[in-house]
């Protein structure tokens, strides 16, 4: 399995932004991840 390039704190920050109402497309673009990765 490939190691993640994001720390747990970064993952939590990304999810929190999505919960706070920031559009998912914007969050994913800034974090350089796909939307499929975000929803997983």
C-alpha positions in Angstrom: 0.0 0.0 0.0 1.3 3.5 -0.9 2.1 5.8 2.0 0.0 8.9 2.3 1.6 12.2 1.5 -0.8 14.1 3.9 -0.5 14.0 7.6 -3.5 13.3 9.8 -3.6 17.0 10.8 -3.7 18.0 7.1 -6.5 15.5 6.4 -8.5 16.9 9.3 -8.1 20.4 8.1 -9.3 19.5 4.6 -12.4 17.7 5.9 -13.1 20.7 8.3 -13.0 23.1 5.4 -15.6 21.0 3.5 -17.8 20.9 6.6 -17.5 24.7 7.1 -19.1 25.3 3.7 -16.1 25.8 1.4 -16.9 24.1 -2.0 -15.4 20.7 -2.3 -13.9 21.5 -5.7 -12.0 24.4 -4.2 -10.8 22.4 -1.2 -9.6 19.6 -3.5 -7.9 22.0 -5.9 -6.0 23.8 -3.1 -5.0 20.4 -1.4 -4.1 18.9 -4.8 -6.3 15.9 -4.3 -9.1 14.4 -6.4 -12.7 14.7 -5.4 -12.9 10.9 -5.3 -10.1 10.9 -2.7 -11.9 13.6 -0.7 -15.1 11.6 -0.5 -13.2 8.3 0.4 
